[in-house]
Amino acid sequence: MRGKRGGRLQAGRTGVMLRGVVLGGAAILLSACGAEDPSETQGAPPPAVTVVQLKTEPVTETREFVGRVTAAERVEILARVRGFLEERLFVEGETVTAGEPLFRIESDAYEAAFAQREADLERARAEYENAQAQLRRGEELLVNNDIARARVDELRAAESVARAGIAQAEAVLQEARLNLEYTEISAPIDGRIGLSRYTVGNLVGPEAGALATVVQRDPIDVQLPLPQQELLEYRRAVLDRGGDPAAVTVHLRLADGSRYGEDGQVDFVDVTVDPGTDSVLVRSRLPNPDGLLVPGQFATVILEIGEPQTALLVPQSSLQMDQMGLFVLVVDDQQQVAVRRVTTGQQVDGRVVVQSGLSEGDRVVVEGVQKVRPGQSVTATPWQPPTSD
């Protein structure tokens, strides 16, 4: 009996709780259907909100991809002759110009070799002059048959050998001159130089690998591997909107979400497809005067599709979401709040394209959304977008 009574008692309490939830829900519904707000009945001023009045703007449809920044030119500095590193002439991380000396290798041995080759050339020239003189005398004697013709032939051959000796000595001297010049290593391009792999006193040479690396950072390249399917879809979209796939404007969004200030153009599409990823390498070159872009970093690549089209844009902060989807609050001519369901498109610098649900001239609530409800009267002031310093 006690168990049955306890069950009836528990059931009674549950019924009371359910009735309380239903009554509470009914109260919320009545409030949403236009019950008077306590603040209004007590004479409190309407809540203040900020609104943006919509107007059509030209917007270019875009597609976004992930790309990697690469140096337009990158050169590894190598030693072309072997020797001890005598001097480093640059500051790591600084900008260098083409022809600027970077390293100096001990040159004493190469200077001596150059002097020796100069002497060899002088000796070869002297031997050639002697061979010329011998041949002239032999040809004079041959006129009166005072010398055998075979001897003159020998003198003529010796003169030719002496002439070839000069050419050989000049070639060896040129090699010695180059080796001596290679003891001073200069920058081949303008750019920024990285860390030096060797300090003064180390033995370096062609086998030592890169002494340092110079990269050109202005202009700079951005590469992105586009899957074949995405590349074909993008080309079709550009052609459908009257654009030229060969003349595409490129924008970048950096890791912090900011828009890079310089634009570029797609200047290269690879002629082959990577069989491992089924993608095609696409490259764009952009100005980088401040060195903000660094080789190796990732960036969002934004490719334009066709010509600009007019559209309505709302600040991203004005968008709200519930179980039915996206909506915004608008203020009508009677200064009352209403709900508008919207569908959206791409993002443009912190704003979102509205594809349906709003019209030009609508006033959309941007700030103060949490303080108001549909049907409530408000005080609306124009919204001021934040300014970046």
DAVENTA-V491870 format. One record per residue. N is the residue number from 0. RES is the residue in three letters. SS is DSSP state (h for helix, s for strand, l for the rest). PHI is phi in radians with two decimals (* if undefined). PSI is psi in whole degrees, 0 to 359 (* if undefined). Layout:
n->[N	N]
res->[RES	RES]
ss->[SS	SS]
phi->[PHI	PHI]
psi->[PSI	PSI]
This chain:
n->[0	1	2	3	4	5	6	7	8	9	10	11	12	13	14	15	16	17	18	19	20	21	22	23	24	25	26	27	28	29	30	31	32	33	34	35	36	37	38	39	40	41	42	43	44	45	46	47	48	49	50	51	52	53	54	55	56	57	58	59	60	61	62	63	64	65	66	67	68	69	70	71	72	73	74	75	76	77	78	79	80	81	82	83	84	85	86	87	88	89	90	91	92	93	94	95	96	97	98	99	100	101	102	103	104	105	106	107	108	109	110	111	112	113	114	115	116	117	118	119	120	121	122	123	124	125	126	127	128	129	130	131	132	133	134	135	136	137	138	139	140	141	142	143	144	145	146	147	148	149	150	151	152	153	154	155	156	157	158	159	160	161	162	163	164	165	166	167	168	169	170	171	172	173	174	175	176	177	178	179	180	181	182	183	184	185	186	187	188	189	190	191	192	193	194	195	196	197	198	199	200	201	202	203	204	205	206	207	208	209	210	211	212	213	214	215	216	217	218	219	220	221	222	223	224	225	226	227	228	229	230	231	232	233	234	235	236	237	238	239	240	241	242	243	244	245	246	247	248	249	250	251	252	253	254	255	256	257	258	259	260	261	262	263	264	265	266	267	268	269	270	271	272	273	274	275	276	277	278	279	280	281	282	283	284	285	286	287	288	289	290	291	292	293	294	295	296	297	298	299	300	301	302	303	304	305	306	307	308	309	310	311	312	313	314	315	316	317	318	319	320	321	322	323	324	325	326	327	328	329	330	331	332	333	334	335	336	337	338	339	340	341	342	343	344	345	346	347	348	349	350	351	352	353	354	355	356	357	358	359	360	361	362	363	364	365	366	367	368	369	370	371	372	373	374	375	376	377	378	379	380	381	382	383	384	385	386	387	388]
res->[MET	ARG	GLY	LYS	ARG	GLY	GLY	ARG	LEU	GLN	ALA	GLY	ARG	THR	GLY	VAL	MET	LEU	ARG	GLY	VAL	VAL	LEU	GLY	GLY	ALA	ALA	ILE	LEU	LEU	SER	ALA	CYS	GLY	ALA	GLU	ASP	PRO	SER	GLU	THR	GLN	GLY	ALA	PRO	PRO	PRO	ALA	VAL	THR	VAL	VAL	GLN	LEU	LYS	THR	GLU	PRO	VAL	THR	GLU	THR	ARG	GLU	PHE	VAL	GLY	ARG	VAL	THR	ALA	ALA	GLU	ARG	VAL	GLU	ILE	LEU	ALA	ARG	VAL	ARG	GLY	PHE	LEU	GLU	GLU	ARG	LEU	PHE	VAL	GLU	GLY	GLU	THR	VAL	THR	ALA	GLY	GLU	PRO	LEU	PHE	ARG	ILE	GLU	SER	ASP	ALA	TYR	GLU	ALA	ALA	PHE	ALA	GLN	ARG	GLU	ALA	ASP	LEU	GLU	ARG	ALA	ARG	ALA	GLU	TYR	GLU	ASN	ALA	GLN	ALA	GLN	LEU	ARG	ARG	GLY	GLU	GLU	LEU	LEU	VAL	ASN	ASN	ASP	ILE	ALA	ARG	ALA	ARG	VAL	ASP	GLU	LEU	ARG	ALA	ALA	GLU	SER	VAL	ALA	ARG	ALA	GLY	ILE	ALA	GLN	ALA	GLU	ALA	VAL	LEU	GLN	GLU	ALA	ARG	LEU	ASN	LEU	GLU	TYR	THR	GLU	ILE	SER	ALA	PRO	ILE	ASP	GLY	ARG	ILE	GLY	LEU	SER	ARG	TYR	THR	VAL	GLY	ASN	LEU	VAL	GLY	PRO	GLU	ALA	GLY	ALA	LEU	ALA	THR	VAL	VAL	GLN	ARG	ASP	PRO	ILE	ASP	VAL	GLN	LEU	PRO	LEU	PRO	GLN	GLN	GLU	LEU	LEU	GLU	TYR	ARG	ARG	ALA	VAL	LEU	ASP	ARG	GLY	GLY	ASP	PRO	ALA	ALA	VAL	THR	VAL	HIS	LEU	ARG	LEU	ALA	ASP	GLY	SER	ARG	TYR	GLY	GLU	ASP	GLY	GLN	VAL	ASP	PHE	VAL	ASP	VAL	THR	VAL	ASP	PRO	GLY	THR	ASP	SER	VAL	LEU	VAL	ARG	SER	ARG	LEU	PRO	ASN	PRO	ASP	GLY	LEU	LEU	VAL	PRO	GLY	GLN	PHE	ALA	THR	VAL	ILE	LEU	GLU	ILE	GLY	GLU	PRO	GLN	THR	ALA	LEU	LEU	VAL	PRO	GLN	SER	SER	LEU	GLN	MET	ASP	GLN	MET	GLY	LEU	PHE	VAL	LEU	VAL	VAL	ASP	ASP	GLN	GLN	GLN	VAL	ALA	VAL	ARG	ARG	VAL	THR	THR	GLY	GLN	GLN	VAL	ASP	GLY	ARG	VAL	VAL	VAL	GLN	SER	GLY	LEU	SER	GLU	GLY	ASP	ARG	VAL	VAL	VAL	GLU	GLY	VAL	GLN	LYS	VAL	ARG	PRO	GLY	GLN	SER	VAL	THR	ALA	THR	PRO	TRP	GLN	PRO	PRO	THR	SER	ASP]
ss->[l	h	h	h	h	h	h	h	h	h	h	h	h	h	h	h	h	h	h	h	h	h	h	h	h	h	h	h	h	h	h	h	l	l	l	l	l	h	h	h	h	l	l	l	l	l	s	s	s	s	s	s	s	l	l	l	s	s	s	s	s	s	s	s	s	s	s	s	s	s	s	s	s	s	s	s	s	s	l	l	l	l	s	s	s	s	s	s	l	l	l	l	l	l	s	s	l	l	l	l	s	s	s	s	s	l	l	h	h	h	h	h	h	h	h	h	h	h	h	h	h	h	h	h	h	h	h	h	h	h	h	h	h	h	h	h	h	h	h	h	h	h	h	l	l	l	l	l	h	h	h	h	h	h	h	h	h	h	h	h	h	h	h	h	h	h	h	h	h	h	h	h	h	h	h	h	h	h	h	h	h	l	l	s	s	s	l	l	l	l	s	s	s	l	l	l	l	l	l	l	l	l	s	s	l	h	h	h	l	s	s	s	s	s	s	s	s	s	s	s	s	s	s	s	s	s	s	h	h	h	h	h	h	h	h	h	h	h	h	h	l	l	l	l	l	l	l	l	s	s	s	s	s	l	l	l	l	l	s	l	l	l	l	s	s	s	s	s	s	l	l	l	l	s	l	l	l	l	s	s	s	s	s	s	s	s	l	l	l	l	l	l	l	l	l	l	l	s	s	s	s	s	s	s	s	s	s	s	s	s	s	s	s	s	s	h	h	h	l	s	s	s	l	l	s	s	s	s	s	s	s	l	l	l	l	s	s	s	s	s	s	l	s	s	s	s	s	s	l	l	s	s	s	s	s	s	l	l	l	l	l	l	s	s	s	s	s	l	h	h	h	l	l	l	l	l	s	s	s	s	s	s	l	l	l	l	l	l	l]
phi->[*	-1.13	-1.12	-1.17	-1.08	-1.04	-1.14	-1.09	-1.16	-1.13	-1.09	-1.12	-1.15	-1.07	-1.06	-1.09	-1.12	-1.10	-1.07	-1.15	-1.12	-1.08	-1.10	-1.12	-1.06	-1.10	-1.13	-1.12	-1.07	-1.06	-1.13	-1.19	-1.48	2.08	-1.07	-1.14	-1.36	-0.95	-1.14	-1.30	-1.18	-1.60	1.44	-1.23	-1.16	-1.05	-1.10	-1.66	-2.35	-1.91	-2.29	-2.06	-1.56	-1.34	-2.55	-1.23	-2.38	-1.28	-2.32	-1.71	-1.19	-2.33	-2.19	-2.01	-2.44	-1.71	-2.20	-2.15	-1.38	-2.31	-1.25	-1.12	-2.41	-2.49	-2.22	-1.57	-1.46	-2.06	-1.50	-1.67	-2.27	-1.67	2.98	-1.44	-1.24	-1.65	-2.76	-1.96	-1.93	-2.37	-1.78	-1.03	1.55	-1.55	-1.50	-2.11	-1.97	-1.02	1.59	-1.28	-1.10	-2.00	-2.30	-2.33	-1.73	-0.92	-1.95	-0.99	-1.12	-1.33	-1.17	-1.13	-1.13	-1.15	-1.08	-1.08	-1.23	-1.11	-1.14	-1.08	-1.17	-1.09	-1.12	-1.12	-1.15	-1.12	-1.11	-1.18	-1.10	-1.13	-1.15	-1.09	-1.09	-1.07	-1.19	-1.07	-1.11	-1.15	-1.16	-1.17	-1.19	-1.18	-1.05	-1.75	1.01	-1.52	-2.53	-1.23	-1.07	-1.11	-1.15	-1.13	-1.09	-1.13	-1.16	-1.14	-1.15	-1.13	-1.15	-1.17	-1.13	-1.15	-1.13	-1.13	-1.09	-1.13	-1.05	-1.15	-1.13	-1.15	-1.14	-1.16	-1.14	-1.08	-1.11	-1.14	-1.13	-1.10	-1.06	-1.17	-1.14	-1.22	-1.23	-1.92	-1.74	-1.98	-1.27	-1.40	-2.46	-1.31	2.92	-1.86	-1.73	-1.59	-1.24	-1.49	-1.41	-2.28	-1.75	-1.03	1.80	-1.38	-1.46	-2.16	3.13	-1.02	-1.39	-1.37	1.41	-1.22	-1.39	-2.90	-2.27	-1.95	-2.13	-1.55	-1.99	-2.57	-1.31	-2.41	-1.82	-2.21	-1.97	-2.47	-1.49	-1.70	-0.99	-0.94	-1.09	-1.17	-1.11	-1.14	-1.09	-1.13	-1.08	-1.08	-1.09	-1.13	-1.15	-1.09	-1.76	1.37	-1.59	-2.00	-1.06	-1.50	-2.28	-1.95	-1.44	-2.09	-2.07	-2.18	-2.02	-1.44	-1.10	-1.50	1.56	-1.39	-1.55	-1.20	-1.33	-1.96	-1.83	-2.42	-2.28	-1.21	-2.01	-2.77	-2.19	-1.03	-1.57	-2.28	-1.84	-1.18	-1.18	-1.31	-2.04	0.97	-2.20	-2.05	-1.37	-2.05	-2.20	-2.27	-1.99	-2.23	-1.13	-2.49	-1.13	-1.65	1.18	-1.20	-1.50	-2.10	-0.95	1.80	-1.39	-1.58	-2.67	-1.47	-1.66	-1.93	-1.80	-1.36	-2.14	1.19	-1.54	-1.07	-2.14	-1.32	-2.74	-1.74	-2.20	-2.16	-1.03	-1.06	-1.22	-1.45	-1.38	-2.15	-2.44	-2.36	-1.14	-1.58	2.12	-1.40	-2.67	-2.28	-1.79	-2.12	-1.94	-1.53	-1.18	-1.56	1.07	-1.97	-1.55	-2.42	-1.65	-2.24	-1.36	-2.34	-2.04	-2.13	-2.10	-1.35	-1.63	-2.38	0.90	1.45	-2.08	-2.22	-1.28	-1.72	-1.51	-2.76	1.89	-2.30	-2.26	-1.08	1.73	-1.07	-1.85	-1.77	-1.28	-1.86	-2.13	1.71	-1.06	-1.25	-1.64	-2.22	-2.43	-1.01	1.54	-1.47	-1.41	-2.40	-1.85	-1.84	-2.18	-1.12	-1.44	-1.89	-1.10	-1.14	-1.82	-1.66	-1.30]
psi->[317	324	319	318	316	321	317	323	316	319	323	319	320	319	319	318	317	318	324	319	316	315	320	316	320	323	320	316	317	321	317	335	5	16	150	138	135	323	329	321	334	5	14	148	151	147	150	137	161	141	155	130	124	142	151	143	152	128	133	127	142	164	145	140	164	126	170	137	133	155	139	323	140	122	129	128	121	151	128	349	160	138	175	136	118	327	142	127	17	164	125	135	353	169	136	158	155	132	351	129	137	313	156	126	146	128	1	312	324	329	319	319	323	316	320	319	328	319	320	323	319	319	319	322	319	318	323	320	319	319	323	315	316	320	320	315	321	321	326	318	329	336	320	14	34	1	148	143	326	324	321	322	322	319	323	320	321	324	322	320	321	323	318	328	325	314	320	316	323	321	317	323	320	320	318	323	316	316	322	318	327	349	344	116	123	162	128	338	164	140	190	133	142	205	147	129	344	144	167	138	345	147	122	167	186	330	352	348	197	130	326	173	134	130	140	127	358	107	177	154	152	124	141	130	114	124	148	317	315	322	317	317	320	316	317	317	320	314	321	333	14	18	176	112	339	352	80	129	139	133	160	143	127	176	332	7	353	156	129	140	347	142	161	188	147	119	358	133	125	151	356	161	135	115	337	325	354	42	160	133	126	136	143	145	129	150	147	58	330	1	25	324	132	133	135	340	155	153	153	121	125	115	131	151	109	198	157	144	150	142	165	137	142	149	142	330	346	346	134	161	139	195	339	351	202	145	164	162	135	156	123	188	338	13	32	152	140	155	137	121	137	156	143	164	227	162	142	100	55	0	164	137	131	118	330	157	342	161	161	134	342	144	114	133	127	314	140	14	322	345	354	166	163	138	352	143	142	166	116	132	154	141	137	117	148	145	141	134	*]
